Amino acid sequence: MDVRPISPSLLVEELADRIASAPRESWVRVAFDGAPAARPDDLADALAGPLRLRGREVLRVSADDFLRPASLRFEYGKTDPDAFYTDWLDSGALMREVLGPLDPGRSGKILPTLWDSAVDRATRAPYVTLPEGGVLLLDGFLLLGRGLPFDLTVHLRLSPGALARRTAEEQRWTLPAYARYEEEVAPASVADVVVRVDDLRHPAVVTRR
């Protein structure tokens, strides 16, 4: 594989060019996959403006707003890494309310948030319609390997050492889940774009030969 250092600003521009080059007669569903320490939300946020400048409507959605209720997430305790890996994300709701409506011929009508996990109740957010040709920018953790229909996947990779160093102490119990993700899904092998972010100030794009 080839590893190409790149500045954060140039990374955003290159991704914006790639996304904006997609056909305009259909929606583009882009996933930014990474542990919270990799800041996939920041990269997704950074792309919204450049894509609008390129003539694309943009909708930002976070998988954090599609977690299951606490009664399901914490069935085996609040710090169970296996439950975190398999049970926290409501993939069915994400498919039903966000990704499915952007299939060809569908309505484009999306529920941008479903569940507020901080207060453990529905957000009651109104539906919004993303115009045809618009771009969905979805950030989250452990997104790949679930059969979710993305048109472009960007995986922000941290080495195990960097992930351990940059994960907050109260979240270190999640580390075995990310180790399992690496073993079972190998996200760096299945993502369309892989970016190493051991140092967020100096990312590097990984190209498979």
Backbone as CSV, one residue per row, in Angstrom:
resi,resn,N_x,N_y,N_z,CA_x,CA_y,CA_z,C_x,C_y,C_z
1,MET,0.840,-1.189,0.000,0.000,0.000,0.000,0.876,1.242,0.000
2,ASP,0.309,2.332,-0.496,1.005,3.616,-0.507,0.353,4.532,0.530
3,VAL,1.173,5.280,1.231,0.687,6.216,2.237,1.132,7.612,1.827
4,ARG,0.153,8.497,1.623,0.442,9.840,1.120,0.064,10.892,2.161
5,PRO,1.057,11.550,2.756,0.734,12.627,3.692,-0.058,13.731,2.986
6,ILE,-0.956,14.341,3.732,-1.810,15.371,3.155,-2.210,16.344,4.252
7,SER,-2.407,17.592,3.913,-2.860,18.556,4.917,-4.355,18.373,5.152
8,PRO,-4.850,18.724,6.335,-6.291,18.598,6.580,-7.135,19.359,5.564
9,SER,-6.685,20.554,5.175,-7.473,21.348,4.231,-7.491,20.713,2.849
10,LEU,-6.363,20.170,2.401,-6.337,19.524,1.095,-7.142,18.228,1.113
11,LEU,-7.140,17.521,2.230,-7.967,16.320,2.358,-9.435,16.663,2.133
12,VAL,-9.885,17.737,2.740,-11.273,18.163,2.580,-11.562,18.491,1.122
13,GLU,-10.660,19.218,0.477,-10.881,19.595,-0.913,-10.907,18.373,-1.828
14,GLU,-10.016,17.434,-1.612,-9.993,16.234,-2.449,-11.264,15.412,-2.276
15,LEU,-11.707,15.268,-1.031,-12.947,14.524,-0.797,-14.146,15.256,-1.392
16,ALA,-14.162,16.574,-1.259,-15.271,17.352,-1.823,-15.318,17.193,-3.342
17,ASP,-14.157,17.218,-3.990,-14.127,17.023,-5.444,-14.655,15.643,-5.819
18,ARG,-14.241,14.638,-5.066,-14.671,13.269,-5.383,-16.174,13.111,-5.198
19,ILE,-16.689,13.628,-4.101,-18.127,13.490,-3.828,-18.943,14.282,-4.855
20,ALA,-18.502,15.507,-5.154,-19.252,16.370,-6.072,-19.230,15.858,-7.503
21,SER,-18.276,14.976,-7.822,-18.197,14.439,-9.181,-19.209,13.328,-9.436
22,ALA,-19.904,12.872,-8.402,-20.909,11.825,-8.570,-22.073,12.354,-9.404
23,PRO,-22.782,11.470,-10.108,-23.927,11.913,-10.933,-24.924,12.724,-10.115
24,ARG,-25.462,13.755,-10.730,-26.363,14.658,-10.019,-27.817,14.209,-10.057
25,GLU,-28.092,13.122,-10.747,-29.473,12.660,-10.798,-29.807,11.723,-9.644
26,SER,-28.853,11.481,-8.748,-29.125,10.627,-7.585,-28.441,11.200,-6.358
27,TRP,-28.848,10.719,-5.190,-28.245,11.166,-3.945,-26.895,10.475,-3.727
28,VAL,-26.075,11.069,-2.870,-24.788,10.481,-2.511,-24.756,10.313,-0.995
29,ARG,-24.628,9.074,-0.545,-24.615,8.769,0.887,-23.177,8.470,1.301
30,VAL,-22.620,9.365,2.110,-21.206,9.261,2.486,-21.103,8.979,3.974
31,ALA,-20.354,7.940,4.321,-20.131,7.578,5.721,-18.716,7.958,6.128
32,PHE,-18.602,8.571,7.301,-17.310,8.869,7.915,-17.218,8.009,9.162
33,ASP,-16.436,6.964,9.064,-16.376,5.937,10.095,-15.101,6.083,10.911
34,GLY,-15.248,6.100,12.225,-14.074,6.162,13.074,-14.451,6.272,14.529
35,ALA,-13.540,5.864,15.393,-13.750,6.051,16.828,-13.856,7.540,17.129
36,PRO,-14.532,7.920,18.218,-14.637,9.333,18.543,-13.279,10.051,18.577
37,ALA,-12.237,9.358,19.010,-10.907,9.980,19.065,-10.382,10.346,17.695
38,ALA,-10.906,9.729,16.635,-10.487,10.048,15.264,-11.236,11.245,14.698
39,ARG,-12.245,11.728,15.386,-13.036,12.902,15.029,-13.688,12.810,13.647
40,PRO,-14.409,11.733,13.355,-15.107,11.671,12.063,-16.150,12.770,11.903
41,ASP,-16.708,13.239,13.010,-17.692,14.316,12.936,-17.067,15.607,12.427
42,ASP,-15.831,15.895,12.831,-15.172,17.117,12.377,-14.949,17.099,10.868
43,LEU,-14.534,15.945,10.345,-14.310,15.863,8.899,-15.627,16.015,8.145
44,ALA,-16.667,15.366,8.622,-17.972,15.511,7.967,-18.440,16.958,8.005
45,ASP,-18.276,17.613,9.145,-18.661,19.023,9.255,-17.881,19.887,8.270
46,ALA,-16.587,19.610,8.147,-15.724,20.427,7.307,-16.086,20.337,5.830
47,LEU,-16.729,19.240,5.430,-17.059,19.052,4.017,-18.351,19.746,3.600
48,ALA,-19.180,20.110,4.550,-20.486,20.670,4.195,-20.345,21.938,3.353
49,GLY,-19.529,22.880,3.803,-19.359,24.133,3.072,-18.774,23.943,1.689
50,PRO,-17.642,23.239,1.546,-17.072,23.028,0.215,-18.026,22.329,-0.754
51,LEU,-18.843,21.407,-0.264,-19.792,20.752,-1.156,-20.886,21.713,-1.611
52,ARG,-21.329,22.574,-0.725,-22.336,23.570,-1.128,-21.749,24.529,-2.158
53,LEU,-20.481,24.889,-2.001,-19.832,25.741,-2.992,-19.746,25.058,-4.350
54,ARG,-19.749,23.727,-4.342,-19.718,22.964,-5.592,-21.118,22.655,-6.101
55,GLY,-22.114,23.297,-5.519,-23.470,23.182,-6.029,-24.273,22.004,-5.511
56,ARG,-23.840,21.424,-4.388,-24.547,20.278,-3.830,-25.273,20.662,-2.543
57,GLU,-26.516,20.258,-2.440,-27.216,20.376,-1.165,-26.639,19.329,-0.213
58,VAL,-26.564,19.680,1.074,-25.924,18.797,2.056,-26.827,18.621,3.271
59,LEU,-26.874,17.401,3.770,-27.547,17.121,5.041,-26.584,16.372,5.945
60,ARG,-26.353,16.908,7.137,-25.481,16.272,8.128,-26.310,15.452,9.100
61,VAL,-25.903,14.220,9.274,-26.554,13.329,10.230,-25.467,12.615,11.011
62,SER,-25.713,12.392,12.299,-24.773,11.651,13.128,-25.413,10.356,13.599
63,ALA,-24.658,9.269,13.492,-25.165,7.988,13.992,-25.402,8.031,15.498
64,ASP,-24.766,8.967,16.207,-25.004,9.112,17.641,-26.469,9.412,17.943
65,ASP,-27.178,9.956,16.973,-28.599,10.269,17.158,-29.498,9.114,16.753
66,PHE,-28.880,7.947,16.509,-29.637,6.738,16.173,-29.161,5.570,17.030
67,LEU,-28.858,5.877,18.290,-28.547,4.816,19.240,-29.849,4.258,19.814
68,ARG,-29.786,3.027,20.285,-30.974,2.414,20.881,-31.225,3.000,22.271
69,PRO,-32.433,2.848,22.793,-32.731,3.314,24.153,-31.815,2.651,25.180
70,ALA,-31.647,3.311,26.314,-30.749,2.817,27.361,-31.131,1.421,27.832
71,SER,-32.407,1.108,27.851,-32.834,-0.214,28.325,-32.270,-1.322,27.462
72,LEU,-32.010,-1.032,26.193,-31.429,-2.020,25.281,-29.907,-1.922,25.250
73,ARG,-29.381,-0.693,25.243,-27.922,-0.526,25.195,-27.258,-1.092,26.442
74,PHE,-27.902,-0.904,27.581,-27.271,-1.251,28.859,-27.813,-2.547,29.464
75,GLU,-28.408,-3.387,28.631,-28.978,-4.633,29.143,-27.929,-5.476,29.870
76,TYR,-26.682,-5.407,29.415,-25.600,-6.185,30.042,-24.636,-5.280,30.803
77,GLY,-25.105,-4.106,31.195,-24.273,-3.151,31.903,-23.844,-2.013,30.989
78,LYS,-23.364,-0.959,31.616,-23.019,0.246,30.852,-21.633,0.200,30.228
79,THR,-20.854,-0.829,30.550,-19.489,-0.881,30.031,-19.173,-2.245,29.426
80,ASP,-20.126,-2.797,28.725,-19.920,-4.096,28.081,-19.468,-3.860,26.632
81,PRO,-18.235,-4.197,26.282,-17.752,-3.902,24.930,-18.468,-4.696,23.848
82,ASP,-18.915,-5.905,24.152,-19.623,-6.679,23.140,-20.987,-6.060,22.831
83,ALA,-21.675,-5.591,23.858,-22.943,-4.907,23.629,-22.722,-3.609,22.864
84,PHE,-21.655,-2.891,23.184,-21.309,-1.668,22.464,-21.116,-1.972,20.979
85,TYR,-20.472,-3.088,20.706,-20.170,-3.474,19.332,-21.426,-3.882,18.561
86,THR,-22.303,-4.639,19.189,-23.426,-5.219,18.450,-24.768,-4.534,18.681
87,ASP,-24.959,-3.904,19.848,-26.308,-3.510,20.244,-26.565,-2.007,20.359
88,TRP,-25.533,-1.197,20.358,-25.777,0.219,20.611,-26.425,0.929,19.431
89,LEU,-25.906,0.724,18.230,-26.417,1.437,17.064,-27.698,0.782,16.560
90,ASP,-28.706,1.599,16.323,-29.961,1.105,15.761,-29.846,1.135,14.233
91,SER,-29.202,0.117,13.685,-28.967,0.070,12.241,-30.272,0.041,11.457
92,GLY,-31.266,-0.646,12.001,-32.549,-0.716,11.316,-33.193,0.650,11.162
93,ALA,-33.153,1.455,12.225,-33.720,2.797,12.152,-32.919,3.684,11.209
94,LEU,-31.614,3.527,11.229,-30.766,4.311,10.333,-31.084,3.980,8.876
95,MET,-31.304,2.709,8.609,-31.673,2.295,7.259,-33.051,2.814,6.891
96,ARG,-33.991,2.643,7.795,-35.382,2.999,7.517,-35.587,4.503,7.362
97,GLU,-34.944,5.277,8.238,-35.237,6.705,8.317,-34.257,7.598,7.552
98,VAL,-33.063,7.072,7.241,-32.041,7.927,6.630,-31.543,7.382,5.290
99,LEU,-31.062,6.161,5.283,-30.404,5.648,4.083,-31.388,5.134,3.039
100,GLY,-32.395,4.397,3.479,-33.377,3.852,2.554,-34.086,4.906,1.724
101,PRO,-34.524,6.021,2.334,-35.214,7.051,1.550,-34.357,7.690,0.461
102,LEU,-33.051,7.407,0.470,-32.163,7.951,-0.562,-31.819,6.906,-1.622
103,ASP,-32.497,5.763,-1.590,-32.368,4.804,-2.676,-32.953,5.415,-3.952
104,PRO,-32.480,4.999,-5.128,-33.052,5.516,-6.382,-34.568,5.335,-6.428
105,GLY,-35.242,6.399,-6.831,-36.689,6.349,-6.958,-37.452,6.601,-5.681
106,ARG,-36.737,6.783,-4.561,-37.419,7.032,-3.280,-37.650,8.524,-3.069
107,SER,-38.139,8.887,-1.887,-38.635,10.250,-1.656,-37.573,11.263,-1.259
108,GLY,-36.466,10.795,-0.662,-35.478,11.733,-0.133,-35.898,12.363,1.181
109,LYS,-36.993,11.872,1.766,-37.509,12.415,3.024,-36.852,11.690,4.194
110,ILE,-36.120,12.437,5.002,-35.241,11.857,6.018,-35.588,12.382,7.411
111,LEU,-35.438,11.501,8.392,-35.510,11.907,9.792,-34.078,12.143,10.266
112,PRO,-33.667,13.386,10.513,-32.260,13.658,10.795,-31.795,13.195,12.172
113,THR,-32.688,13.109,13.130,-32.347,12.588,14.457,-33.527,11.761,14.964
114,LEU,-33.208,10.723,15.723,-34.270,9.849,16.249,-34.296,9.816,17.764
115,TRP,-33.111,9.618,18.377,-33.076,9.368,19.817,-31.995,10.213,20.474
116,ASP,-32.376,10.922,21.532,-31.419,11.695,22.323,-30.944,10.806,23.467
117,SER,-29.748,10.242,23.310,-29.276,9.277,24.305,-28.922,9.939,25.630
118,ALA,-28.679,11.256,25.638,-28.335,11.941,26.883,-29.513,11.963,27.853
119,VAL,-30.710,12.125,27.308,-31.912,12.162,28.157,-32.778,10.918,27.951
120,ASP,-32.371,10.066,27.019,-33.029,8.787,26.752,-34.493,8.964,26.363
121,ARG,-34.689,9.741,25.320,-36.043,9.885,24.784,-35.960,10.303,23.316
122,ALA,-37.062,10.134,22.614,-37.118,10.498,21.202,-36.915,11.995,21.025
123,THR,-36.246,12.364,19.937,-35.993,13.789,19.692,-37.219,14.499,19.137
124,ARG,-38.133,13.741,18.553,-39.325,14.303,17.913,-38.960,15.309,16.817
125,ALA,-37.868,15.062,16.138,-37.434,15.943,15.064,-38.367,15.815,13.862
126,PRO,-38.586,16.908,13.136,-39.400,16.826,11.920,-38.599,16.213,10.774
127,TYR,-39.305,15.631,9.825,-38.652,15.111,8.636,-38.191,16.272,7.752
128,VAL,-37.099,16.047,7.038,-36.615,17.014,6.064,-36.413,16.273,4.742
129,THR,-36.501,17.000,3.657,-36.321,16.398,2.336,-35.014,16.880,1.727
130,LEU,-34.153,15.940,1.383,-32.908,16.258,0.700,-33.178,16.206,-0.795
131,PRO,-32.984,17.328,-1.496,-33.283,17.330,-2.937,-32.445,16.308,-3.699
132,GLU,-32.981,15.822,-4.784,-32.252,14.868,-5.619,-30.897,15.457,-6.016
133,GLY,-29.865,14.647,-5.896,-28.518,15.126,-6.154,-27.823,15.634,-4.913
134,GLY,-28.545,15.685,-3.803,-27.962,16.134,-2.547,-27.049,15.078,-1.935
135,VAL,-26.286,15.523,-0.934,-25.283,14.665,-0.299,-25.609,14.492,1.173
136,LEU,-25.667,13.253,1.599,-25.787,12.925,3.022,-24.391,12.695,3.582
137,LEU,-24.039,13.418,4.632,-22.763,13.241,5.329,-23.076,12.655,6.699
138,LEU,-22.755,11.380,6.876,-23.087,10.664,8.107,-21.812,10.254,8.830
139,ASP,-21.664,10.675,10.066,-20.513,10.256,10.862,-20.953,9.259,11.922
140,GLY,-20.011,8.406,12.332,-20.316,7.456,13.380,-19.185,6.481,13.615
141,PHE,-19.382,5.599,14.599,-18.378,4.592,14.927,-18.913,3.210,14.583
142,LEU,-18.017,2.316,14.198,-18.373,0.917,13.905,-19.477,0.823,12.856
143,LEU,-19.384,1.643,11.814,-20.447,1.715,10.815,-20.337,0.650,9.731
144,LEU,-19.135,0.195,9.459,-18.938,-0.702,8.328,-19.226,-2.143,8.729
145,GLY,-19.446,-2.972,7.721,-19.727,-4.380,7.982,-21.132,-4.659,8.446
146,ARG,-22.031,-3.694,8.350,-23.421,-3.864,8.784,-24.378,-3.989,7.601
147,GLY,-23.862,-3.933,6.388,-24.713,-4.010,5.216,-25.467,-2.728,4.920
148,LEU,-25.025,-1.605,5.485,-25.688,-0.331,5.237,-25.274,0.197,3.866
149,PRO,-26.231,0.748,3.093,-25.956,1.127,1.706,-25.351,2.521,1.564
150,PHE,-24.053,2.606,1.672,-23.355,3.866,1.447,-22.809,3.906,0.018
151,ASP,-22.713,5.111,-0.519,-22.123,5.287,-1.849,-20.634,5.581,-1.774
152,LEU,-20.180,6.076,-0.637,-18.752,6.304,-0.408,-18.497,6.147,1.087
153,THR,-17.465,5.396,1.435,-17.123,5.207,2.844,-15.705,5.708,3.092
154,VAL,-15.566,6.504,4.135,-14.269,7.052,4.537,-13.983,6.545,5.945
155,HIS,-12.922,5.786,6.092,-12.551,5.254,7.404,-11.355,6.026,7.940
156,LEU,-11.512,6.592,9.122,-10.432,7.312,9.790,-9.761,6.349,10.748
157,ARG,-8.542,5.965,10.394,-7.869,4.897,11.122,-6.890,5.436,12.149
158,LEU,-6.985,4.898,13.349,-6.007,5.115,14.411,-5.292,3.805,14.684
159,SER,-3.979,3.855,14.847,-3.273,2.651,15.276,-3.765,2.285,16.671
160,PRO,-3.642,1.019,17.073,-4.097,0.638,18.415,-3.484,1.494,19.516
161,GLY,-2.210,1.827,19.379,-1.562,2.656,20.403,-2.143,4.052,20.454
162,ALA,-2.359,4.662,19.276,-2.923,6.008,19.239,-4.360,6.013,19.748
163,LEU,-5.117,4.981,19.386,-6.492,4.891,19.870,-6.526,4.807,21.390
164,ALA,-5.651,4.008,21.963,-5.615,3.864,23.421,-5.204,5.178,24.086
165,ARG,-4.217,5.859,23.511,-3.737,7.111,24.111,-4.795,8.199,24.058
166,ARG,-5.546,8.251,22.980,-6.450,9.377,22.761,-7.886,9.098,23.181
167,THR,-8.157,7.904,23.672,-9.487,7.602,24.187,-9.566,8.023,25.641
168,ALA,-10.594,8.791,25.963,-10.767,9.275,27.337,-10.843,8.104,28.311
169,GLU,-10.358,8.327,29.509,-10.286,7.259,30.508,-11.639,6.587,30.719
170,GLU,-12.699,7.384,30.751,-14.019,6.817,31.022,-14.570,6.034,29.827
171,GLN,-13.906,6.104,28.684,-14.342,5.364,27.508,-13.397,4.230,27.123
172,ARG,-12.393,3.987,27.925,-11.400,2.969,27.560,-11.991,1.554,27.544
173,TRP,-13.112,1.375,28.190,-13.760,0.063,28.161,-14.226,-0.301,26.750
174,THR,-14.326,0.687,25.840,-14.757,0.407,24.467,-13.623,-0.150,23.605
175,LEU,-12.383,-0.085,24.068,-11.247,-0.486,23.225,-11.350,-1.923,22.715
176,PRO,-11.798,-2.902,23.522,-11.944,-4.258,22.971,-12.935,-4.326,21.810
177,ALA,-13.928,-3.449,21.798,-14.882,-3.448,20.684,-14.195,-3.023,19.390
178,TYR,-13.302,-2.031,19.491,-12.592,-1.587,18.285,-11.583,-2.641,17.834
179,ALA,-10.997,-3.362,18.772,-10.102,-4.461,18.405,-10.888,-5.550,17.680
180,ARG,-12.080,-5.833,18.150,-12.947,-6.823,17.491,-13.341,-6.340,16.098
181,TYR,-13.622,-5.064,15.974,-13.974,-4.455,14.675,-12.834,-4.646,13.673
182,GLU,-11.615,-4.407,14.139,-10.458,-4.594,13.260,-10.347,-6.046,12.809
183,GLU,-10.601,-6.968,13.715,-10.447,-8.383,13.406,-11.573,-8.906,12.516
184,GLU,-12.810,-8.511,12.808,-13.945,-9.091,12.110,-14.324,-8.349,10.830
185,VAL,-14.152,-7.039,10.815,-14.572,-6.243,9.658,-13.382,-5.773,8.820
186,ALA,-12.245,-5.507,9.478,-11.063,-4.948,8.800,-11.460,-3.702,8.010
187,PRO,-11.929,-2.661,8.690,-12.482,-1.498,7.984,-11.525,-0.851,6.997
188,ALA,-10.223,-0.914,7.277,-9.261,-0.319,6.352,-9.192,-1.081,5.034
189,SER,-9.703,-2.308,5.020,-9.702,-3.106,3.795,-10.982,-2.943,2.996
190,VAL,-12.053,-2.506,3.651,-13.340,-2.436,2.950,-13.783,-1.009,2.639
191,ALA,-13.213,-0.016,3.320,-13.603,1.377,3.068,-13.084,1.839,1.710
192,ASP,-13.800,2.763,1.098,-13.364,3.333,-0.179,-12.159,4.245,-0.003
193,VAL,-12.141,4.975,1.092,-11.043,5.892,1.402,-10.593,5.613,2.821
194,VAL,-9.290,5.471,3.013,-8.735,5.256,4.341,-7.768,6.394,4.635
195,VAL,-7.956,7.014,5.792,-7.091,8.120,6.201,-6.504,7.799,7.568
196,ARG,-5.202,7.776,7.650,-4.548,7.592,8.938,-4.549,8.917,9.690
197,VAL,-4.992,8.877,10.943,-5.114,10.106,11.729,-4.484,9.946,13.107
198,ASP,-3.366,9.230,13.183,-2.673,9.138,14.465,-2.333,10.534,14.978
199,ASP,-2.024,11.440,14.061,-1.851,12.858,14.375,-2.861,13.611,13.522
200,LEU,-3.887,14.166,14.142,-4.950,14.827,13.387,-4.445,16.001,12.567
201,ARG,-3.327,16.584,12.980,-2.770,17.723,12.241,-2.045,17.273,10.982
202,HIS,-1.703,15.974,10.912,-0.924,15.461,9.785,-1.520,14.134,9.307
203,PRO,-2.697,14.183,8.678,-3.304,12.941,8.185,-2.537,12.393,6.988
204,ALA,-2.850,11.163,6.632,-2.230,10.531,5.469,-3.259,9.622,4.818
205,VAL,-3.359,9.707,3.499,-4.288,8.879,2.736,-3.598,7.574,2.363
206,VAL,-4.275,6.471,2.626,-3.736,5.143,2.324,-4.358,4.656,1.023
207,THR,-3.504,4.283,0.091,-3.971,3.773,-1.199,-3.539,2.327,-1.342
208,ARG,-4.521,1.452,-1.585,-4.194,0.042,-1.790,-3.737,-0.164,-3.240
209,ARG,-2.673,-0.903,-3.403,-2.148,-1.170,-4.745,-2.964,-2.247,-5.445
